[in-house]
């Protein structure tokens, strides 16, 4: 049976420029390529769920402008059911993204401070019918009440624990069943570069499981007091934009399907790795057959 994941957070439009190198001084740079596609942690996570065969719902808000209307339209094209509020007088989020020939990226993000943060309109009763929720850190008031609703309904809650203020990070980590950090976010949260020490510190706040994405090195998490690892897949990287968001979406779907930490990490590692082999952010998200093929190929080696 198809599993449903409700994602909550931000949806933006990415304006992606391909460049030979990301500049480290104030100069003019000529792009070798350009594209526009939707982005944002929760939104891209939801698209990933849909691409991998799950039922994806996104709760977000955008400005009542051409960008916002295109964001909503495109999400529907990807198979996501968007429950998104258009806010009059506000501007939708936009990111300028430079991607170099090695696949690394520099992101300049704009979020309108006038975008209303009130989540009172969210249909929280729907959480009980979901198989998992995925929350990002970019709309904390909404993520907080959705995580609380998931806890009350016994629905697994996955947190995309990226960089945020200390207050926001602690409030949301404390409400999650699976706090999946980026490496920089774990370092900031725990005040240490040591992965095991950082996860142990996070586990003092999170009532569930804690883990950290490590790019090409895969994923690490705590099993009791011990550090466990699931290695990444070796691929030729051309674009890392959205790779973490894809990991979180795939991980949330895997949890919704009842997989354990190692199996969920392997599934998410494969989805994220395949995304990195393709340019265009969200446009590079694989489907389930491609993910399963990579996992099977790796098992045969």
Phi and psi in degrees as a GROMACS rama.xvg file:
@    title "Ramachandran Plot"
@    xaxis  label "Phi"
@    yaxis  label "Psi"
@TYPE xy
-63.444  133.507  UNK-2
-96.3232  142.704  UNK-3
-103.324  131.61  UNK-4
-121.548  126.025  UNK-5
-98.3554  122.163  UNK-6
-105.683  142.56  UNK-7
-134.809  135.853  UNK-8
156.454  -138.262  UNK-9
-108.339  154.115  UNK-10
-131.199  128.577  UNK-11
-133.822  177.268  UNK-12
-112.39  124.856  UNK-13
-93.4825  129.826  UNK-14
-108.971  106.992  UNK-15
-104.994  124.619  UNK-16
-113.371  125.396  UNK-17
-87.1203  128.714  UNK-18
-133.606  157.961  UNK-19
-70.4299  -34.2806  UNK-20
-155.069  146.826  UNK-21
-79.9275  122.491  UNK-22
-69.8858  149.249  UNK-23
-117.021  17.6207  UNK-24
-145.893  161.485  UNK-25
-77.3845  87.9925  UNK-26
-132.597  168.845  UNK-27
-84.265  135.884  UNK-28
-122.663  133.411  UNK-29
-98.702  124.759  UNK-30
-79.3276  147.045  UNK-31
-95.1912  -8.23402  UNK-32
-163.901  159.075  UNK-33
-150.929  140.828  UNK-34
-153.019  159.811  UNK-35
-124.694  132.127  UNK-36
-157.499  152.662  UNK-37
-63.1864  151.916  UNK-38
-148.377  -164.542  UNK-39
107.516  139.357  UNK-40
-56.3321  -55.3882  UNK-41
-66.1642  -40.8311  UNK-42
-64.4062  -46.0676  UNK-43
-69.3002  -34.0978  UNK-44
-60.0706  -41.9046  UNK-45
-65.1299  -42.3503  UNK-46
-60.9071  -39.432  UNK-47
-60.9475  -45.1206  UNK-48
-55.5641  -46.6199  UNK-49
-64.5983  -42.9968  UNK-50
-62.2126  -31.0737  UNK-51
-92.4114  9.8534  UNK-52
97.1641  5.14333  UNK-53
-90.1253  170.953  UNK-54
-94.7607  118.132  UNK-55
-111.928  132.282  UNK-56
-124.094  136.244  UNK-57
-121.647  127.622  UNK-58
-107.41  119.8  UNK-59
-158.79  -178.891  UNK-60
-143.586  147.524  UNK-61
-139.156  168.103  UNK-62
-73.2284  151.769  UNK-63
-82.3857  75.0533  UNK-64
-144.188  172.622  UNK-65
-56.8877  -37.0814  UNK-66
-64.1291  -45.8836  UNK-67
-62.2069  -42.438  UNK-68
-65.8424  -35.5368  UNK-69
-69.2728  -37.1076  UNK-70
-57.485  -47.4611  UNK-71
-64.9516  -45.1208  UNK-72
-59.7096  -44.8793  UNK-73
-66.6909  -38.7232  UNK-74
-58.3652  -41.2403  UNK-75
-62.6331  -36.9408  UNK-76
-63.9506  -29.8789  UNK-77
-83.1661  -3.57607  UNK-78
94.4744  10.8592  UNK-79
-90.3899  140.264  UNK-80
-91.7671  102.745  UNK-81
-87.4769  127.588  UNK-82
-111.056  85.9168  UNK-83
-123.654  130.791  UNK-84
-90.6544  126.3  UNK-85
-85.6461  122.098  UNK-86
-105.118  111.745  UNK-87
-59.6984  139.599  UNK-88
82.1836  -7.2228  UNK-89
-102.827  157.635  UNK-90
-106.289  140.75  UNK-91
-72.8572  153.952  UNK-92
-71.6064  140.553  UNK-93
-135.973  142.403  UNK-94
-124.636  132.559  UNK-95
-93.8338  125.921  UNK-96
-125.073  124.98  UNK-97
-100.97  128.125  UNK-98
-121.057  122.007  UNK-99
-89.4582  179.275  UNK-100
-68.9341  -14.0275  UNK-101
-90.7198  -4.10237  UNK-102
90.6954  -1.16441  UNK-103
-79.1885  156.863  UNK-104
-136.703  154.679  UNK-105
-121.009  128.012  UNK-106
-116.968  129.913  UNK-107
-114.162  110.881  UNK-108
-106.587  138.375  UNK-109
-116.793  125.26  UNK-110
-126.316  121.378  UNK-111
-65.7331  118.511  UNK-112
-64.5161  -14.1186  UNK-113
-86.8104  0.732008  UNK-114
-72.2544  116.23  UNK-115
-56.9523  131.66  UNK-116
-98.3253  -0.680489  UNK-117
-66.7454  120.109  UNK-118
-98.1401  14.6214  UNK-119
-60.7052  -22.832  UNK-120
-80.9635  -9.24064  UNK-121
-64.1511  137.253  UNK-122
-81.4776  72.4239  UNK-123
-60.9884  -22.8813  UNK-124
-61.7932  -22.5353  UNK-125
-72.8385  -17.6187  UNK-126
-59.8613  -38.3343  UNK-127
-62.1712  -23.3758  UNK-128
-91.4553  -1.87175  UNK-129
-86.4065  160.89  UNK-130
-98.0945  -14.2457  UNK-131
-168.64  157.078  UNK-132
-121.001  151.668  UNK-133
-127.836  120.918  UNK-134
-119.766  137.7  UNK-135
-101.006  -177.766  UNK-136
-97.4596  3.38714  UNK-137
-91.5313  -11.3518  UNK-138
-134.29  71.4622  UNK-139
-61.0526  -35.0409  UNK-140
-62.6224  -39.1042  UNK-141
-72.9685  -44.6414  UNK-142
-58.828  -38.8907  UNK-143
-60.8924  -47.8499  UNK-144
-74.9598  -29.6999  UNK-145
-69.8927  -41.8478  UNK-146
-62.5207  -39.6885  UNK-147
-64.194  -41.5097  UNK-148
-64.8534  -38.8042  UNK-149
-64.2552  -43.0932  UNK-150
-60.5218  -44.0394  UNK-151
-64.7356  -32.3286  UNK-152
-91.7179  -4.41639  UNK-153
73.1093  26.8448  UNK-154
-97.4082  129.946  UNK-155
-59.5708  135.676  UNK-156
-119.951  119.864  UNK-157
-105.048  130.481  UNK-158
-108.945  124.774  UNK-159
-80.253  90.874  UNK-160
-87.5283  80.6366  UNK-161
-96.7847  -173.433  UNK-162
-62.2244  133.862  UNK-163
-160.361  172.475  UNK-164
-61.5336  155.204  UNK-165
-59.0068  -39.8027  UNK-166
-63.8932  -47.9618  UNK-167
-62.2972  -46.3069  UNK-168
-58.2768  -47.2754  UNK-169
-66.3836  -40.1106  UNK-170
-62.3586  -41.427  UNK-171
-80.6636  -40.1531  UNK-172
-59.5826  -38.2707  UNK-173
-66.7353  -14.0242  UNK-174
-107.132  1.02705  UNK-175
-102.412  150.463  UNK-176
-87.312  -29.5786  UNK-177
-135.119  104.795  UNK-178
-96.5834  107.424  UNK-179
-107.161  103.232  UNK-180
-87.1959  151.822  UNK-181
-79.7614  161.074  UNK-182
-61.7689  -46.4283  UNK-183
-61.4263  -36.972  UNK-184
-68.3371  -37.9991  UNK-185
-65.5402  -41.4034  UNK-186
-60.1435  -44.6254  UNK-187
-66.648  -43.1563  UNK-188
-63.55  -43.1348  UNK-189
-96.6064  -16.9369  UNK-190
74.4839  25.3442  UNK-191
-149.913  148.904  UNK-192
-85.4613  -12.3601  UNK-193
-74.5835  122.559  UNK-194
-62.4773  -49.2439  UNK-195
-62.4963  -44.8053  UNK-196
-63.8701  -40.1428  UNK-197
-62.9324  -44.0772  UNK-198
-67.007  -36.3379  UNK-199
-64.8677  -37.7599  UNK-200
-65.5008  -42.0647  UNK-201
-64.1376  -35.4176  UNK-202
-66.8985  -20.1736  UNK-203
-72.1337  -18.9999  UNK-204
-103.905  -41.4742  UNK-205
-81.4112  129.32  UNK-206
-78.4333  -7.34536  UNK-207
-114.112  -131.458  UNK-208
-102.631  148.794  UNK-209
-127.3  140.899  UNK-210
-150.932  172.869  UNK-211
-143.715  134.67  UNK-212
-80.8183  140.86  UNK-213
-126.512  30.3  UNK-214
60.8982  -132.648  UNK-215
-63.8571  -16.9928  UNK-216
-83.0029  -5.73748  UNK-217
99.448  -132.633  UNK-218
-142.63  142.103  UNK-219
-129.175  146.98  UNK-220
-153.54  170.196  UNK-221
-94.0796  132.419  UNK-222
-113.901  98.2746  UNK-223
67.8443  -122.189  UNK-224
-99.7585  -1.07057  UNK-225
-96.3965  147.866  UNK-226
-87.3236  125.167  UNK-227
-110.02  151.588  UNK-228
-136.065  145.159  UNK-229
-123.462  114.393  UNK-230
-65.9691  155.278  UNK-231
-79.7868  178.804  UNK-232
-101.265  141.34  UNK-233
-83.4925  115.804  UNK-234
-137.846  166.46  UNK-235
-89.3313  108.325  UNK-236
-81.6521  129.397  UNK-237
-121.255  -17.9795  UNK-238
-163.57  114.034  UNK-239
-91.831  -1.01342  UNK-240
-59.4124  123.304  UNK-241
85.5535  -0.867652  UNK-242
-60.963  -42.1651  UNK-243
-66.3482  -39.2881  UNK-244
-63.6343  -39.8797  UNK-245
-63.6281  -42.8833  UNK-246
-55.9833  -48.7627  UNK-247
-64.2998  -40.2057  UNK-248
-63.8318  -44.6265  UNK-249
-66.2684  -39.3639  UNK-250
-62.9565  -44.769  UNK-251
-61.838  -41.5227  UNK-252
-65.1799  -41.0702  UNK-253
-61.2958  -41.437  UNK-254
-64.8831  -40.6875  UNK-255
-60.2831  -31.9533  UNK-256
-84.1437  -0.479135  UNK-257
90.5259  14.7094  UNK-258
-76.1684  152.109  UNK-259
-81.1316  179.238  UNK-260
-58.7853  -46.588  UNK-261
-65.8629  -44.3824  UNK-262
-66.319  -39.4515  UNK-263
-64.7951  -40.9689  UNK-264
-65.2319  -41.1365  UNK-265
-64.1851  -44.442  UNK-266
-60.7216  -46.3532  UNK-267
-68.8942  -38.2211  UNK-268
-58.1324  -43.4308  UNK-269
-65.4381  -44.109  UNK-270
-62.47  -44.3281  UNK-271
-65.9989  -41.0379  UNK-272
-62.4272  -44.3937  UNK-273
-64.2786  -38.0373  UNK-274
-57.7253  -37.3781  UNK-275
-69.148  -13.9015  UNK-276
-86.6565  0.407613  UNK-277
-133.402  144.486  UNK-278
-85.0746  160.88  UNK-279
100.764  23.9543  UNK-280
57.2143  -120.687  UNK-281
-57.6905  -28.5885  UNK-282
-62.5427  -17.6216  UNK-283
-93.9793  6.74409  UNK-284
-69.1902  128.777  UNK-285
-78.6075  168.651  UNK-286
-97.5602  177.332  UNK-287
-64.5029  -39.3054  UNK-288
-60.3589  -39.5999  UNK-289
-67.1114  -40.2072  UNK-290
-64.9554  -45.7796  UNK-291
-65.8887  -33.7025  UNK-292
-65.4612  -42.6425  UNK-293
-64.518  -41.5616  UNK-294
-63.6145  -41.0693  UNK-295
-67.6758  -40.8973  UNK-296
-61.8953  -41.5285  UNK-297
-64.417  -36.3967  UNK-298
-67.799  -27.2188  UNK-299
-80.9337  -21.1358  UNK-300
